[in-house]
Every structure is written in structure tokens, then in C-alpha cells.
Amino acid sequence: MKRLIPCIVLLLTTSSLHAQERDTTQNPTQYIETVTVQGRRSVPSIIPAQTLSGAELEKLSANSVADAIRYFSGVQIKDYGGIGGLKTVNIRSMGSQHVGVFYDGIQLGNAQNGQIDLGRFSLDNMEAVSVYNGQKSSFLQTAKDYASAGTIYMRTRKPRFEDNKKNNLDVGFKTGSFGTANPSVLWEHRFGDRLTGSVSAEYLYTTGRYKFSYTRRDGYDTTEVRRNGDVSALRAEAALFGIVNNGQWQAKVYFYDSERGYPGASVREEPGKFRHEDRQWDRNIFAQGSFRKNITPFYNLMVNGKYAYDYLRYLSDPRLDVSTMYVDNHYRQHEFYISAANELAMFKWWSASLSVDCQYNTLDADLAEFVYPRRSTLLAALATSFSWDKFRLQGSLLYTHVSDRTSIGGASAGKKNEYTPSAVMQYKPFGEHDLSIRAFYKRIFRMPTLNDLYYTFIGNKYLKPEYTTQYDAGIVYARDFSRRSFRRLDIQADGYFNQVEDKIVAIPTSNQFQWTMLNLGYVEIKGVDAVVQTSWLFGGKVGMNTRISYTYQKAQDRTDKQSPHYGSQIPYIPWHSGSAVVGLDYKGWGLSYSFIYTGERYESVANIPENYAQPWYTHDMSLTKTFRIRRVGLRATAELNNIFNQQYEVVQCYPMPGTNFKIKLNVTI
């Protein structure tokens, strides 16, 4: 905690203009329930995000945030087998650890291994999910918003009240295949014109059992049942939302507790004995808050803070599963975080901002010879924005200082200091048409995780950061057609080139339980992303929305020119992938169809026939009916997923579920 004191002092210094606050009557604010309408608007984002929100999320055949993100272009999800399996996201083939995941504006952290399991985040309380390539280019943002190659933003629901209502209650229940039981409740309360709150809770239980086909190259073919994929999880959240003169604030407490089995690879034992008894327990608690205020007509302030505690226990017992070694490890992480962002806008065409973030992480584990690392991180981002009639330009420079300490002298990786720039451009050639040309350049890096550096028998304290360089150019076009059945068209298309340098890889040593981490890799990624969305209205009664996304990626390993695999496609990255969603609405009825396609790829850096993976695709449908009985709203949904029972694997030897169904019922008061 002593290392946080200088950070706090620096944060207070960057916000010193607060003491010079002007008379707020110069910038009056009008309050309309929980929305603040202010005299001056902050600079909007240059690069639009791919976003799914509101009714779009409700109609998708998706259980978690990971399921929803599959519909975005340029995104790959690694799914290790069904409901209980780990789910990580990879944007434009740069690796899951280059993806920043933000929950209500504050980044989720995992200093241990750098991966966030998106399968743990339900869509029940989610208002919107967005994906940004490069970075979110809104101006008043934390330094961490600049610190990732790609970002995912999850925004939870905020209370909204009709007329003079003071309470909203939403009770839901889901059931379906795999013995699923998923009750949820959300209560929202209005304490006054300037203060609202919400409490939500959700419980999930599933056996995780489903049949799958298993074929070996020697001709053995059978149908087995996926076992040890059960999940028992509880999520609870409480939040307050407040409004102050020319500003707003919010505070949230989050709790998650789960026990799950890891079904493991389907070929770990001989045919007919698919027993995997690995277990994992997780407990995640965090409290976070955010405060925004227009101090003067030309100065805005945002302050964020967070404390997080993560507990993980992993058990692998050879008495239950003879193919494993005995492991019973406990990990505990603490994270302290505080941030201040300042925006200064002296002219309509020019703005500047300074953001400073401080973070302190600890990791404890009951491992032999563990060095108990402590990490202090300071990030400072200086950015500027120029905006003219048709042309807008943003540039930023991010400074990162990381200092590690360990309980054993000489075991620490020491200190690292890095400067990384980015530049974003937008040009609108026609005033009467909503067409824009955009481009960005970004240089960023990721620090080795604490596991990379310090894990017993694996860590390497001499690892260098892993760098990425991104180049992107694209177009955005939107148009409304108010007098026709065809109501709106939105198009986004981008071409990009990414380089990943000093890629951190794990190399086996004398046995499979001892590895070493080295900087070896260099990867080049060339690709195209495209998204087309349309809205239709037939006869004034039938609405239709469509969304089609497509991705082409050539992600080549160019580490060693002498290697026979030089220039090969990196593992699990398809050349072609895409999705389609079609939704129909008529008098409270909603019908949705979705399709996901992943093309051919390889399961290893060796692009040989033995490692070839077949393309896979799924078809899903859902039918929804919404109606009211007096003051009570009812919403019933029936889903049918993987309609044609395709047997497929996202990750080799981790089979996915076949045809399955889900029924949902929500009651709103």
C-alpha cells in the first residue's frame, strides 16, 4: 500500500483544477429522470464500435458474453467444451492477453495469467456489449483505455422508470438441456430525482452433460457422454447511481462464487473411459466507483477507483483420475486501482486530456518455492484531438511504468518503462451523406503475466514485453430511408495489418510438467472485417433487422526462416469466418435466426493434413412473445440451438454440444 501513496498524490495533482471551480450557473444542467443534458458535449468517438445492445442481445441464442461476442467480425472465441469450459476471446489474432475487458468502464484484471473467462458473465443484467479495435477513441477516458490492442466493454443495466414509478422488479427463470436451472431477480428503486439503485442476483446450475461423437484415426468410432462439466454459480450485484450538478457518479459491489468441473480433453484416456475429475472453485469480489463532473465549460474531470479480491482453487486428484498428477493449489489475488482523467477544451476545434492510473497487485499461492510477487503499475496517457469541418485527428502517448517485487531477493523481474504512441484519423468527404473514412496506427505492448515470470519451474524473470503494431484503414456508411420499407443501412469495412513481436511462448523441457517461457515468436496478421446491418418495416406492422459479419485473416508465423513451418497459419485462426442474424417483430412476437460459420484452420503451427480442422457452423432459432396483464409484463422465449446437431470442436479434443434447447420466462412489475 505504501507504493500507492505517490500515485494518489500524482492523481490529486492532475486534478488540481477542481479547486478553481467556477460558478456552475455558467453551465446549467437539465435533469430528465436519470439522464444529464449538459451545455457542452465532450468530443465523440472517432472509431465506431461493434455493439450489440438491448433487444439485439435478448434475441440472440447466447448464454454469456462470450456467446454474444461470437457474432462480431474479427473475433475468435476459444471454447474449451460446453458450459463449464473456459472461454477466452482473441481479437484479430493478437492473443487473448492483448484484449482489455472493461466492466462498467473499469478494467477487469487478472495479474496471474492475464486471461478473463467471459463465460462467467451473464447477459441477464447486461445492457450492451461492444468491441473496439485499437482503442476506444472517446476523449475522457482512463489511461487503461489506451493500454490494450483491442477492448471489450460490458455495460450493465441502469435503472429507468416510467411515469411516477419508484420500483421495478424483474424475475426470470431459464431451464433446458443439460439439467439447467437458472433463476434470476432484478430490483430497481428510485430514492429521489438524483439517486437510484439496483440489486440483482442470479444462480446457475447445470450438469453440463451432453452426447458427442468420437472418432480416432485407427477407425474407432463411438458416441460418448461429456462428463464433469457441471457448474454451480452464484452472482450478486448492488449498485447506486447518482446525479450532481453538471455531473454524475455510480458505485457497484460485485460478488461471484462458483464450483465447476473441467471436462478435459476427450482423448486423455483410452476409448470408453472419458473420466475427468478436475475441479475448480472461484470466488471474485470487487467494489468500484466512478465520478464525472464538468468543472467549468472547458474542463471535465473523471475519477475511478476499485478494489478486487480473487480466490481460485484447482484440484486434480489421481485417485479419481489416473491420468493426472496430484495438484491442489490455492491462489489469492488483491488489486487496488485508482484513476483520474482530465479533459481541457479551450476551443471547439481543439481538446487535450491527461489520464493517470495507479494499480497495485499481489499474488499469493501455496506452491513450493513461490516468490509471492507484488506489482506496482503507473500509466499516464497524454492525448490531443483536433476537429474541423470534415477532418478529425487524435493522437496519444502512453507511458507505462511497472515495478515488481518478490519475497526472495534477486527473483524479481525489476522495473520496466515504456512509451507507446497511437494516432486516429477520420475524414467525412460529403456533408450531406453519412460516409466517413477512418484509419489508425497503434503501438502497444503487454507485460508478461506473473505466471510467465514467476510460476515455479516455468517462470522466466528475463522475459521482455510482447509488442504489437497495428495499422487499420476503413469506411463507415449509414443512411436512413424513412419513406420506404427499407428503413436503414449501416456498413463498416476495415483492412488491417498487425505485427506481434517478441511473442511469449512456452517451450517444454525434460518432462511435460516443466516448461520454460521464452521470447521467440513473430507473427504477421493481414485481414479484412466487414459488417452490414439493415432495418426494414413492412406494412407499418412487421419489423425486420439483419446483421451480417465477415472476417478474412491471414495470420502467419514468421519467427524462423529456416523452419519448415515458416509462413504457416497460426493455430486455430481460420482464413474465413462470419455470422448472420435475422430478427422479425410483429405485435409482441419476435422470431430470430442466427448462423455462425468458422472456416478451415489448423490445430498446430505445422500446417499438415494431420493437424487440419474441418470448418464448422451452427444454426440457432428463438421465438419470443411479450405481452402485459394489467401492470405486469410477461416475456416468454423458446430457443433451439445447433438445430442440425453438428458435431464440432472449437479447440481440438474439446467437443461442443449438439442440438439443445432453452426456455426462458420473465415477469416484470
Buried (B, 14 or more C-beta within 10 A) or exposed (E): EEBBEEBEEBBEEBBEBBEEEEEBEEBEBEEEEBEBEBEEEBBEBBBBBBBBEEBBBBBBBBBBBBBBBBBBBBBBBBBBBBBBBBBBBBBBBBBBBBBBBBBBBBBBBBBBBBBBBBBBBBBBBBBBBBBBBBBBBBBBBBBBBBBBBBBBBBBBBBBEBEEEEEEBEBBBBBBBBBEBEBBBBBBBBBEEEBBBBBBBBBBBBBBBBBBBEBEEEEEEEEEBEBBBBBBBBBBBBBBBBBBBBBBBBBBBBBBBBBBBBBBBBBEBBEBEEBBBBBBBBBBBBBBBBBBBBBBBBBBBBBBBBBBBEBBBBBBBBEEBBEBBEEEEEBBBBBBBBBBBBBBBBEEEEBBBBBBBBBBBBBBBBEBEEBBBBBBBBBBBBBBBBBBEEEEBBBBBBBBBBBBBBBEEEEBBBEEBEBEBEBBBBBBBEEEEEBBBBBBBBBBBBBBBBBBBBBBEEBBBBEBBBBBBBBBBBBBBBBEEBEEEEBBBBBBBBBBBBBBBBBBBBEEEEEEEEEBEBBBEBBBBBBBBBBBBBBBBBEEEEBBBBBBBBBBBBBBBBBBEEEEEBEEBBBBBBBBBBBBBBBBBBEEEEBBBBBBBBBBEBBBBBEBEEEBEBEBBBBBBBBBBEBEEEEEEBBBBBBBBBBBEEEBBBBBBBBBBBBBBEBEBBBBBE
